[in-house]
Amino acid sequence: PDMYPGNCWAFKGSQGYLVVRLSMKIYPTAFTVEHVPKTLSPAGNITSAPRNFAVYGLDDEYQEEGKLLGQYVYDQDGEPLQMFPVLEKSENAFQIVELRILSNWGHAVYTCLYRFRVHGEPA
């Protein structure tokens, strides 16, 4: 609910994933990733921020490989809230979306995810 340093979903290492069930099926149009800004970080850096990530649309939560909607890079020197358009258009609507973090900005122990949003049109 807030953006205080450390108030994030942290996972071990630099790779992980998050699966979100939306309230309804949508045609995704964009995704937003938000991280605490460097200026608020006690260490003065945000090496725990996601760097490379991909987003997939899933037909159900047990599907191992969904439909790739795009691969992106969160810019650690950019705005704390960054929006990424869907790059791989799909005719399908999805109620389940997977955010797959592929790397972070160098933190050796963990990665922090503060906020992830899915934008789209109702099916």
C-alpha positions, -999 to +999 in steps of 0.1 A: +000+000+000+030+024+004+064+029-011+086+030+021+121+015+016+120-022+025+082-025+023+084-047-007+080-083-018+115-096-016+127-129-030+160-146-028+184-141-057+179-122-089+153-144-105+117-151-095+082-149-107+048-136-095+014-148-109-015-125-106-052-133-110-071-103-123-108-096-113-118-103-150-104-113-183-088-084-201-068-077-233-036-064-218-023-031-232+005-022-208+023-030-175+036-008-148+066-016-125+073+007-095+103+007-072+114+030-045+136+059-059+173+060-053+169+092-033+147+073-007+170+043-006+191+041+027+220+027+006+217+054-020+212+028-048+185+004-060+205-026-069+177-048-056+153-034-083+142-057-111+163-052-143+153-076-171+118-090-169+091-106-191+053-107-188+032-137-199-006-142-203-018-175-189-050-195-196-048-210-160-024-209-131-011-244-138+001-235-173+039-238-174+045-215-204+021-188-212+019-164-241+048-139-241+034-104-240+068-087-239+104-085-225+115-053-208+142-035-189+134-014-158+157+016-159+172+022-125+180+058-135+145+065-147+113+074-129+103+052-100+071+043-118+077+030-154+051+019-179+058-008-206+034-014-235+025-049-246+049-058-274+035-091-285-001-086-294-025-115-287-060-122-298-066-138-264-079-122-233-062-132-200-073-133-164-039-146-152-007-127-158+028-139-149+056-114-142+090-132-146+120-113-132+151-124-151+177-103-134+182-074-110+205-044-109+233-062-091+221-071-055+237-105-048+212-116-021+177-106-031+154-087-054+126-063-043+093-058-061+073-029-048+044-026-072+033-043-104+001-033-123-016-047-154-035-023-177-059-034-204-094-035-219-121-057-205-129-087-226 
